[in-house]
């Protein structure tokens, strides 16, 4: 009789879902776990990593193979979609592999699972060169040009980083010199201005001039299939350089006394005397011997989808 009862019990267990080994059932379902998010800029706000599961449980988040501190067991929501979030502070820029491991609440019906890895890139400032001179650079498609430096800027030119062989690339540059209290870099205070393009033996000179009412530096790279024209397809690696003239005088930030005015009227103290305050002011001082001019460089480190690129002429 005891033997018969034992056989019945085993049969009932099998019908209820299978034999158990170490607390886990044979035939348990493998859930899904998807990692998303994780985008941020180095040194700014934390990145939010999101884990979306097909069942409730806890998620251990990992970055570069190490569990993120404070995100060792983040509970998902209790209703679908089952979501868990982790606040992650990256310590380095560049690519990092993120992943997560889900431990289901219902360990009888579900097994644990690790997500597919996701690679995110922590952002860094595009302009990473620290210099007294701040540069802005873009490229435009020259249209209606009748000479090397005669593209009509404005509505006839479109800002773009993608060009087709045969088109003319116009570089537009402006800069401000902190050593000269933010003075505009123009032909009067700039010794050299040029662009170096990989594969082009001679640097492209930048010329300062007026373009429909605004002035800035321009340089031209003509592309084409004839001899002497640039025709290397793919990314165009280039560097912009501006060198200020040696300086015999510089502006320095100081302060000066000025009358304190209230609603256009001279402010006075309790004894009727004028009140003076100190305000920021620049003062020009002579430098002897001359101070070497500052050097500014700019190289694009935008993502590959937006750096300067030359394509072949499309075929029919």
Buried (B, 14 or more C-beta within 10 A) or exposed (E): EEEEEEEEEEEEEEEEEEEEEEEEBEEBBEBBBBBBBBEBEBEEEEBBBBBBBBBBBBBBBBBEEEBBEEBEEBEBEEEEEBBBBBBBBBEEBEEBBBBBBBBBBEBEBBBBBEBEEBEBEBBEEEBEBEBBBBBEBBBBBBBEBEEBBEBBBEEBBEEBBBBBBBBBBBBBBBBBBEBBBEBBBBEEBBEBBBBBBEEBEEBBBBBBEEBEEEEBBBBBBBBEEEEEEBBBEEBBBBBBBBBBBEBEEBBEEEEEEEEBEEEEEEEEEEEEEEEEEEEEEEEEEEEEEEBEBBBBBBBBEEEEEEBBBBEEEEEE
